[in-house]
Amino acid sequence: MKTGSCLCGGVAYTLTGELRPSVACHCVQCRKTSGHHVSATQVNPDQLQFTSDATLAWFQSSPKAQRGFCNHCGSSLFWRHEDDGGRVSVMSGTIDGATGLHTDKHIYVADKGDYYEIADGLPQLKTY
């Protein structure tokens, strides 16, 4: 079991079961919500339980996807797509302590910012 939260603690959660390796997304929406690219693991909906969700808000960022964030401190926490079987991407940086995760690829690198390079040798996909 892993725990995580937003910066102010208004949203706190537990994750159970196996976590997918982290994926670094460089799409414009991820860059706009985080200020850089994001790295996220993914879980089934029954693996995510909220211990506090008083400040959790969801933004419809595209016709089929939503982004979960704290409406108090602004932390970007989750991403979910209606065509993904209810699976929820969890921003890896919001997980408390050592995660045991590793990044296995970069996606949407065609949209990455021009101010950084990806030089870690991992696969780079132009889209997903």
C-alpha positions as CSV (number, residue, x, y, z in Angstrom):
1,M,0.0,0.0,0.0
2,K,1.2,3.5,-0.8
3,T,-0.2,6.8,0.4
4,G,-0.1,10.2,-1.3
5,S,-1.6,13.7,-1.2
6,C,-1.6,17.2,-2.6
7,L,0.6,19.9,-1.2
8,C,-1.9,21.2,1.4
9,G,-3.3,17.7,2.4
10,G,-6.9,18.5,1.3
11,V,-6.7,15.5,-1.0
12,A,-5.1,12.4,0.4
13,Y,-5.3,8.9,-0.9
14,T,-4.1,5.3,-0.6
15,L,-3.1,3.0,-3.5
16,T,-3.3,-0.8,-3.2
17,G,-2.0,-3.5,-5.5
18,E,0.6,-3.4,-8.2
19,L,1.4,0.0,-9.8
20,R,2.2,0.4,-13.5
21,P,5.7,1.7,-14.3
22,S,5.7,5.5,-14.5
23,V,5.3,7.1,-17.9
24,A,6.6,10.6,-18.7
25,C,4.1,12.6,-20.7
26,H,5.2,15.7,-22.6
27,C,1.9,16.7,-24.2
28,V,0.8,20.3,-24.1
29,Q,-1.9,19.7,-21.5
30,C,0.4,18.0,-19.1
31,R,3.0,20.7,-19.5
32,K,0.3,23.4,-18.9
33,T,-1.1,21.7,-15.7
34,S,2.3,21.0,-14.2
35,G,4.7,23.6,-15.6
36,H,6.8,20.8,-17.1
37,H,6.2,17.3,-18.2
38,V,4.4,14.9,-15.8
39,S,5.3,11.4,-14.7
40,A,2.4,9.1,-13.7
41,T,1.7,5.6,-12.7
42,Q,-1.7,4.1,-13.3
43,V,-4.2,2.0,-11.2
44,N,-7.6,0.4,-11.5
45,P,-10.4,2.5,-9.8
46,D,-10.7,-0.1,-7.0
47,Q,-7.0,0.4,-6.1
48,L,-7.5,4.2,-5.4
49,Q,-9.2,5.1,-2.1
50,F,-9.6,8.6,-0.8
51,T,-8.9,9.4,2.8
52,S,-9.6,13.0,2.2
53,D,-11.2,14.6,-0.9
54,A,-12.6,17.8,0.5
55,T,-10.7,19.9,-2.1
56,L,-10.7,17.5,-5.0
57,A,-12.0,18.9,-8.2
58,W,-12.1,17.5,-11.8
59,F,-11.5,19.5,-14.9
60,Q,-12.8,18.3,-18.3
61,S,-9.6,18.8,-20.2
62,S,-10.8,17.2,-23.4
63,P,-14.1,15.6,-24.6
64,K,-13.1,12.2,-23.1
65,A,-10.5,13.1,-20.4
66,Q,-10.5,14.7,-16.9
67,R,-7.8,16.0,-14.7
68,G,-8.1,15.8,-10.9
69,F,-6.5,18.6,-8.9
70,C,-6.7,20.2,-5.5
71,N,-8.8,23.4,-5.7
72,H,-7.0,24.9,-2.7
73,C,-3.3,24.4,-3.4
74,G,-3.5,23.7,-7.1
75,S,-1.6,20.3,-7.1
76,S,-2.1,18.2,-10.2
77,L,-3.0,14.7,-8.9
78,F,-4.9,12.5,-11.4
79,W,-5.8,12.0,-15.0
80,R,-8.6,9.7,-16.3
81,H,-9.9,8.9,-19.7
82,E,-13.4,7.5,-20.3
83,D,-12.1,4.9,-22.8
84,D,-9.5,3.5,-20.5
85,G,-11.8,1.1,-18.5
86,G,-11.9,3.6,-15.6
87,R,-8.2,3.4,-14.9
88,V,-6.7,6.4,-13.2
89,S,-3.3,7.9,-13.8
90,V,-1.7,9.1,-10.5
91,M,1.0,11.7,-10.7
92,S,4.0,9.9,-9.4
93,G,5.4,12.9,-7.5
94,T,2.3,13.0,-5.3
95,I,3.0,9.6,-3.8
96,D,4.6,9.8,-0.3
97,G,8.1,8.5,0.3
98,A,9.9,5.9,-1.8
99,T,7.7,4.7,-4.6
100,G,9.6,1.8,-6.0
101,L,8.6,3.0,-9.4
102,H,10.7,3.4,-12.5
103,T,10.0,5.3,-15.7
104,D,9.7,3.1,-18.7
105,K,9.0,5.5,-21.6
106,H,8.2,9.0,-22.7
107,I,5.0,9.8,-24.6
108,Y,3.9,12.8,-26.8
109,V,7.5,13.8,-27.3
110,A,6.5,15.6,-30.5
111,D,4.9,18.2,-28.2
112,K,7.8,18.5,-25.7
113,G,9.1,21.9,-24.8
114,D,12.1,23.3,-26.6
115,Y,13.9,24.2,-23.3
116,Y,14.9,20.6,-22.4
117,E,16.3,17.4,-23.9
118,I,15.3,13.8,-23.2
119,A,18.6,12.0,-22.8
120,D,17.9,9.0,-20.6
121,G,17.9,6.4,-23.3
122,L,14.2,5.3,-22.7
123,P,11.8,4.8,-25.6
124,Q,10.3,8.1,-26.9
125,L,6.9,7.9,-28.6
126,K,5.6,10.8,-30.7
127,T,2.1,10.1,-29.4
128,Y,0.8,7.4,-27.1
